[in-house]
């Protein structure tokens, strides 16, 4: 079984690739649709601005490729910006349409809480995930007590479909969607490959759940 990491020029590919290899995955990192189509599941990473990412995906033909693969029921995991791209649209820089696999809009943290307290943007650091539901790929796993994961982002999802929300983190009173799920599409706002044991646990469970890891 093989995992394909989509290279569109805006992802932290090395850390994701190495995390997958440490889990004994067969990994292909590529921008070539034919090579990626041979994979059993896909990961869409991302670092940078939403409009730039969607432009590159469109120009390279990878946007239509991803849509086709999702329509064909191939599992897809979006990480950080890769997760945000899977929502309906983003307000970053200029209003830009996303894939619309998840309902909601990507907006910037205001930097001021409802009580008037100023907080740092970007949201950078460790936060605990609170689980609202359990997706199929976690049904047979026992969640550890410590659920810390590592976030680095200035934008987050709002007006989302609560039925698609798996887990969230609190940041100065803001509910930050951490894990979302809709059919064969999953998103993780944090970096599982940089989130210690729990991040590795979540990545491993997703890989097992979609059949890439069989042990």
C-alpha positions as CSV (number, residue, x, y, z in Angstrom):
1,X,0.0,0.0,0.0
2,X,1.3,3.4,-0.9
3,X,0.7,7.0,0.3
4,X,1.0,9.9,-2.1
5,X,2.2,13.4,-0.9
6,X,1.0,16.1,-3.3
7,X,3.9,18.5,-4.2
8,X,2.5,21.8,-5.5
9,X,5.5,23.9,-4.3
10,X,4.0,25.1,-1.0
11,X,4.3,22.2,1.5
12,X,6.7,21.2,4.2
13,X,7.2,18.0,2.3
14,X,10.3,16.7,4.1
15,X,8.9,16.5,7.6
16,X,5.7,14.8,6.3
17,X,7.7,12.3,4.2
18,X,10.0,11.4,7.0
19,X,7.1,10.9,9.5
20,X,5.4,8.5,7.0
21,X,8.7,6.6,6.4
22,X,9.1,6.2,10.2
23,X,5.7,4.5,10.2
24,X,7.1,2.2,7.5
25,X,4.9,3.6,4.7
26,X,5.8,3.4,1.1
27,X,5.7,7.1,0.1
28,X,5.7,8.9,-3.2
29,X,6.2,12.7,-3.2
30,X,5.2,14.1,-6.5
31,X,3.5,16.7,-8.6
32,X,2.8,14.2,-11.3
33,X,-0.9,13.1,-11.4
34,X,-0.1,9.7,-12.9
35,X,2.3,8.9,-10.1
36,X,-0.1,10.2,-7.4
37,X,-3.0,8.3,-8.9
38,X,-1.2,5.0,-8.2
39,X,-1.2,5.8,-4.5
40,X,-3.8,4.3,-2.2
41,X,-4.4,7.5,-0.3
42,X,-3.2,11.1,-0.6
43,X,-1.9,13.8,1.7
44,X,-2.2,17.5,0.8
45,X,0.3,19.5,3.0
46,X,0.7,23.3,2.8
47,X,2.6,26.3,4.1
48,X,1.9,29.8,2.9
49,X,-1.1,31.9,1.6
50,X,-4.4,30.4,0.5
51,X,-4.7,32.3,-2.8
52,X,-1.2,31.3,-3.9
53,X,-1.9,27.7,-3.1
54,X,-5.1,27.5,-5.0
55,X,-3.5,29.3,-8.0
56,X,-0.7,26.8,-8.1
57,X,-3.0,23.8,-7.8
58,X,-5.2,25.2,-10.6
59,X,-2.3,26.0,-12.9
60,X,-0.7,22.6,-12.5
61,X,-3.9,20.7,-13.0
62,X,-3.7,19.2,-9.5
63,X,-6.9,20.9,-8.4
64,X,-9.0,18.9,-10.9
65,X,-6.9,15.8,-10.1
66,X,-7.7,16.1,-6.4
67,X,-11.4,16.6,-7.1
68,X,-11.4,13.5,-9.3
69,X,-9.6,11.4,-6.7
70,X,-12.0,12.4,-4.0
71,X,-15.0,11.7,-6.3
72,X,-13.5,8.3,-6.8
73,X,-13.5,7.8,-3.0
74,X,-9.7,7.9,-2.5
75,X,-8.8,8.9,1.1
76,X,-7.4,12.5,1.3
77,X,-5.8,14.1,4.3
78,X,-5.1,17.9,4.4
79,X,-2.6,19.2,6.8
80,X,-2.4,22.9,8.0
81,X,-2.9,25.1,4.9
82,X,-3.8,21.8,3.1
83,X,-6.7,21.4,5.5
84,X,-7.8,25.1,5.0
85,X,-7.9,24.6,1.2
86,X,-10.5,22.0,1.6
87,X,-13.1,24.5,2.9
88,X,-15.4,26.6,0.8
89,X,-13.4,29.8,0.8
90,X,-10.8,32.0,2.5
91,X,-10.6,35.7,3.4
92,X,-6.8,35.6,3.4
93,X,-5.3,38.4,1.2
94,X,-8.3,38.3,-1.1
95,X,-11.5,36.2,-1.1
96,X,-10.6,32.9,-2.7
97,X,-12.7,29.8,-3.4
98,X,-11.5,26.5,-2.0
99,X,-12.4,22.9,-2.7
100,X,-15.7,23.0,-0.7
101,X,-15.2,19.5,0.7
102,X,-15.9,21.1,4.1
103,X,-18.5,23.8,4.9
104,X,-17.1,27.1,6.3
105,X,-14.8,30.0,5.7
106,X,-11.2,30.5,6.6
107,X,-10.7,33.8,8.5
108,X,-7.9,35.4,10.5
109,X,-7.6,35.5,14.2
110,X,-8.6,39.0,15.5
111,X,-5.9,39.0,18.2
112,X,-8.4,40.3,20.7
113,X,-10.6,38.0,22.8
114,X,-14.2,38.7,23.7
115,X,-13.1,40.0,27.1
116,X,-10.7,42.5,25.4
117,X,-7.6,40.5,26.1
118,X,-4.9,40.7,23.4
119,X,-3.4,37.5,22.2
120,X,-0.6,36.5,19.8
121,X,-1.2,35.9,16.2
122,X,-0.2,33.5,14.7
123,X,-1.5,30.8,17.0
124,X,1.8,29.0,17.6
125,X,2.4,26.3,20.1
126,X,0.9,23.3,21.9
127,X,-2.9,23.0,22.6
128,X,-5.1,20.2,23.8
129,X,-7.6,18.7,21.4
130,X,-11.2,18.2,22.6
131,X,-13.0,15.5,20.7
132,X,-16.6,16.0,19.7
133,X,-17.0,12.8,17.7
134,X,-15.0,9.8,16.7
135,X,-14.3,9.1,13.0
136,X,-14.3,5.6,11.7
137,X,-10.4,5.6,11.6
138,X,-10.4,6.1,15.4
139,X,-13.3,3.8,16.4
140,X,-11.1,0.9,17.4
141,X,-8.3,3.0,19.1
142,X,-8.1,4.1,22.7
143,X,-7.2,7.8,22.9
144,X,-4.3,8.6,25.2
145,X,-4.8,10.9,28.1
146,X,-2.5,13.5,26.7
147,X,-3.9,15.1,23.6
148,X,-1.4,17.9,22.9
149,X,-0.7,18.9,19.3
150,X,1.3,21.6,17.7
151,X,-0.3,24.5,15.8
152,X,1.3,27.2,13.6
153,X,-1.4,29.3,11.8
154,X,-2.9,32.7,11.6
155,X,-6.2,31.6,10.0
156,X,-8.8,29.1,11.0
157,X,-12.2,27.8,10.0
158,X,-15.5,29.5,11.0
159,X,-19.2,28.8,10.3
160,X,-18.4,25.2,9.9
161,X,-20.7,22.2,9.8
162,X,-20.6,20.8,13.4
163,X,-21.3,17.3,12.0
164,X,-17.9,17.6,10.2
165,X,-16.0,18.7,13.3
166,X,-14.1,15.9,15.0
167,X,-11.9,17.8,17.4
168,X,-11.1,21.4,18.3
169,X,-8.8,23.4,20.5
170,X,-9.5,26.5,22.6
171,X,-7.4,29.6,21.9
172,X,-8.4,32.6,24.0
173,X,-12.0,31.6,23.7
174,X,-11.9,30.8,20.0
175,X,-12.9,27.3,19.0
176,X,-10.2,26.3,16.6
177,X,-11.2,23.3,14.4
178,X,-8.4,20.8,14.8
179,X,-9.7,17.7,13.0
180,X,-12.5,17.7,10.5
181,X,-14.0,14.8,8.5
182,X,-16.4,14.4,5.6
183,X,-16.6,11.0,4.0
184,X,-13.2,10.1,2.6
185,X,-11.7,13.6,3.3
186,X,-10.0,14.4,6.6
187,X,-8.3,17.6,7.7
188,X,-5.8,18.4,10.5
189,X,-5.1,22.0,11.2
190,X,-2.1,21.2,13.4
191,X,1.0,19.4,12.2
192,X,0.7,15.7,13.2
193,X,4.3,15.1,12.1
194,X,5.5,17.7,14.6
195,X,3.1,16.9,17.5
196,X,5.0,14.3,19.4
197,X,3.5,11.0,20.4
198,X,-0.1,12.0,20.0
199,X,0.5,13.5,16.6
200,X,2.2,10.3,15.4
201,X,-0.7,8.3,17.0
202,X,-3.3,10.2,15.0
203,X,-1.4,10.0,11.8
204,X,-0.8,6.2,12.3
205,X,-4.5,5.6,13.1
206,X,-5.6,7.5,10.0
207,X,-3.2,5.5,7.8
208,X,-4.5,2.3,9.3
209,X,-8.1,3.4,8.9
210,X,-7.6,4.1,5.2
211,X,-5.8,0.8,4.7
212,X,-2.3,2.2,4.0
213,X,-0.9,0.6,7.1
214,X,-2.1,-3.0,7.8
215,X,-0.3,-3.8,11.0
